[in-house]
Amino acid sequence: DLIRAAKEITIATTKAVAAGNTAKQDDIAAAGNMGRKAITDMLNTCKGASVNAENEALKLRVLQAGRSTSMAYRDMLEYMCEALSGGQPENNQLIDYSKKIAESVKNLIGCAEELKTGADWVNPDDPNVIAENELLNAAASIEAAAKKLSMLQPR
């Protein structure tokens, strides 16, 4: 879940930088709303994931990674607001802010990987897991077909 949340932050950052380059108010508002949702989801996910941390240090690192990611995103949005009130934001500055966000997201993903190592996580690329999932899907399809057949009335 943390990795999925990190991906949303990355997408929101890309949209925000693109909106800053266009300097259109509608684009910036849409990017800001997308970022707000992504940050809120990420912080909620961080809080939930920290509960499952094996030790207090890892719990604090997860929470701190979430906080630093949200602060970096906030700093970028504040810069965009200040820059837009005086004209067009500088592209180099937006790139610097996006790099800071990327570094924070990288730390967040590192914490997510640490959370996974201690728990009973399965590798989705494992052939046994893939086969098990395929069998479960096939069983569900067969069960659904059997229910449909049982509901059919003879003519």
Order of alpha helices (4+ residues) and beta strands (2+ residues): alpha-alpha-alpha-alpha-alpha
